[in-house]
Amino acid sequence: MSSEDWYRNEEWSEEIENKFFEKLKRARRKEQYLRIQACTIASTEPDVALSLLQHYFALEDDFDHAQAYCDMATAYVAKGEIENAINAYGKALERESAFPNLKTDAYIRYPMLIVENKLINLYQSAGEVLDEHQQRLMFPVDHFRWHAAKAIIAAAIGGKELAAKHARMAFDAAKIKKSGFRFHQSLGLVGKEYKGVVNELRAIHA
């Protein structure tokens, strides 16, 4: 890792931590470096990420709050603290409403987390978020997650035909092998991490 990437460590140790905070002392945009480092290790070192985000939120610059809440949610998911993750995504969405020029993918991760964990009491909220942000869908994986969540919600409330329709459209998105972006053909495709969701969609489609 180059000296310029001191805030993108993919591993963490006492030595790395000491070097990071030594660099941070001399940095001008401390908020930015704290958030990026937290994002980089949110899935693998969630406790460290949450600690870094505490430092981030204690500083004055609030430019990146929406994404910081998303990074917090990622860390909570890694720890198995789903309720805290849901709350963090909710804060990200609230922040986006107040500052609409700064967008994150909370609009799709929030409903997906809800349906993947069968939080039926939040299905209405998840559906409202999906409908509100449908125009933001860009990559094949976005379309997949959007239709997958809609299918699971519809199936839960008895809308079998609608659920099957959304399941079919999710499968169509999953079949796409090129993103359509000239220099990033593999960007935003559906990966194997959605195997469980795909199995549920097959049951709905059948």
C-alpha positions in Angstrom: 0.0 0.0 0.0 1.4 3.4 -1.0 1.8 6.2 1.6 -1.1 8.0 -0.1 -3.5 5.1 0.9 -2.8 5.3 4.6 -6.6 5.7 5.2 -7.6 2.6 3.1 -6.1 -0.2 5.2 -7.9 -3.5 4.5 -6.4 -5.0 7.7 -6.1 -3.7 11.2 -3.6 -4.1 14.0 -2.1 -2.0 16.8 0.8 -1.0 14.5 -1.6 0.0 11.6 -3.8 1.9 14.1 -0.9 3.9 15.5 0.3 4.8 12.0 -3.2 5.8 10.9 -3.8 8.1 13.8 -0.3 9.6 13.5 -1.1 10.5 9.9 -4.6 11.7 10.9 -3.1 14.2 13.3 -1.5 16.0 10.4 -4.4 15.7 8.0 -6.7 18.6 7.2 -9.9 16.7 6.3 -9.9 14.3 9.2 -13.6 13.5 8.7 -13.1 12.2 5.2 -10.2 10.0 6.2 -12.0 8.5 9.2 -15.1 7.7 7.2 -13.2 6.1 4.3 -11.1 4.0 6.6 -14.2 2.9 8.5 -15.9 2.0 5.2 -12.9 -0.1 4.1 -13.0 -2.4 7.1 -16.7 -2.2 8.1 -17.4 -5.8 7.1 -14.2 -7.3 8.5 -13.4 -5.2 11.5 -16.8 -3.8 12.5 -15.9 -2.8 16.0 -12.9 -0.8 14.7 -15.1 0.8 12.0 -17.7 1.8 14.6 -15.0 3.3 16.8 -13.7 5.3 13.8 -17.2 6.5 13.0 -17.6 7.7 16.5 -14.5 9.9 16.0 -16.0 11.0 12.6 -19.3 12.1 14.1 -17.6 14.0 16.9 -16.0 16.3 14.4 -17.7 19.4 13.0 -17.8 18.6 9.2 -21.1 16.8 8.5 -20.7 16.7 4.7 -20.6 12.9 4.5 -23.1 11.9 7.2 -25.4 9.9 5.0 -22.6 7.6 3.8 -21.2 7.4 7.3 -24.6 6.0 8.5 -24.5 3.4 5.7 -21.0 2.4 6.8 -22.3 2.1 10.3 -25.1 -0.1 9.1 -22.5 -2.4 7.3 -20.6 -2.8 10.5 -23.7 -3.6 12.5 -24.7 -6.2 9.9 -21.3 -7.8 10.3 -21.9 -8.0 14.0 -25.3 -9.5 13.6 -27.0 -6.4 15.1 -29.8 -6.1 12.5 -31.9 -3.7 14.5 -29.0 -1.2 14.8 -28.3 -1.6 11.1 -31.9 -0.8 10.3 -31.8 2.3 12.4 -28.5 3.4 10.8 -30.0 3.0 7.3 -33.0 5.0 8.5 -30.8 7.8 9.6 -29.0 7.7 6.2 -32.4 8.1 4.4 -33.4 10.9 6.7 -30.1 12.7 5.9 -30.6 12.3 2.2 -34.1 13.8 2.5 -32.6 16.9 4.2 -29.6 17.0 1.8 -30.9 15.4 -1.5 -27.8 16.2 -3.5 -25.8 13.6 -1.5 -27.1 10.1 -2.3 -26.2 6.6 -1.0 -27.5 3.1 -1.7 -29.5 3.1 1.6 -32.6 3.2 -0.5 -32.0 -0.4 -1.7 -30.0 -1.8 1.2 -32.6 -0.8 3.8 -35.5 -2.8 2.2 -33.2 -5.7 1.3 -32.0 -6.0 4.9 -35.7 -6.0 6.0 -36.9 -8.7 3.6 -33.8 -10.9 4.0 -34.4 -10.9 7.8 -38.2 -11.3 7.5 -39.0 -8.2 9.5 -42.6 -8.3 8.3 -43.6 -5.4 10.6 -41.3 -3.2 8.4 -42.5 -4.4 5.0 -44.7 -1.4 4.5 -41.9 1.0 5.2 -39.6 -1.0 2.9 -42.1 -0.9 0.1 -42.6 2.9 0.5 -38.8 3.4 0.3 -38.6 1.2 -2.8 -41.4 3.1 -4.6 -40.0 6.5 -3.7 -36.6 5.8 -5.2 -37.4 3.5 -8.1 -36.1 6.1 -10.6 -32.6 5.8 -9.1 -32.1 2.3 -10.3 -29.0 2.1 -12.5 -27.0 -1.2 -12.4 -28.4 -4.7 -13.0 -27.9 -5.5 -9.3 -30.0 -2.5 -8.4 -32.9 -3.7 -10.6 -32.4 -7.2 -9.1 -32.6 -6.1 -5.5 -35.5 -3.7 -6.2 -37.7 -6.4 -7.8 -36.5 -9.1 -5.4 -37.6 -7.0 -2.4 -40.9 -6.1 -4.1 -41.5 -9.8 -4.9 -40.9 -11.0 -1.3 -43.1 -8.2 0.1 -45.9 -9.0 -2.4 -45.7 -12.7 -1.6 -46.0 -12.0 2.1 -49.2 -10.0 1.7 -50.9 -12.4 -0.7 -50.2 -10.7 -4.0 -49.1 -13.9 -5.8 -49.4 -12.6 -9.4 -47.5 -9.4 -8.5 -44.9 -11.3 -6.6 -44.3 -13.7 -9.5 -44.0 -10.7 -11.9 -41.4 -9.1 -9.8 -39.5 -12.4 -9.3 -39.4 -12.8 -13.0 -38.0 -9.3 -13.5 -35.4 -9.9 -10.8 -34.3 -13.0 -12.7 -34.0 -11.0 -15.9 -31.7 -8.5 -14.1 -29.6 -11.4 -12.7 -29.1 -12.8 -16.2 -27.4 -9.6 -17.4 -23.6 -10.3 -17.9 -22.5 -6.8 -19.0 -23.3 -3.5 -17.2 -23.6 -1.5 -20.3 -20.8 0.9 -19.2 -18.1 0.9 -21.9 -15.1 0.7 -19.6 -16.7 -1.1 -16.7 -18.6 -4.0 -18.2 -18.5 -6.1 -15.0 -19.7 -3.2 -12.7 -22.9 -3.7 -10.8 -23.7 -7.2 -11.8 -25.6 -9.7 -9.6 -23.2 -11.9 -7.6 -23.3 -15.1 -5.7 -24.0 -13.4 -2.4 -27.7 -13.3 -3.3 -28.0 -17.1 -3.5 -30.5 -17.2 -0.7 -32.6 -14.5 -2.2 -32.6 -16.3 -5.6 -33.8 -19.5 -4.0 -36.7 -17.6 -2.4 -37.5 -16.0 -5.7 -37.6 -19.4 -7.4 -40.2 -20.6 -4.8 -42.2 -17.4 -5.4 -42.0 -17.8 -9.2 -43.0 -21.4 -9.1 
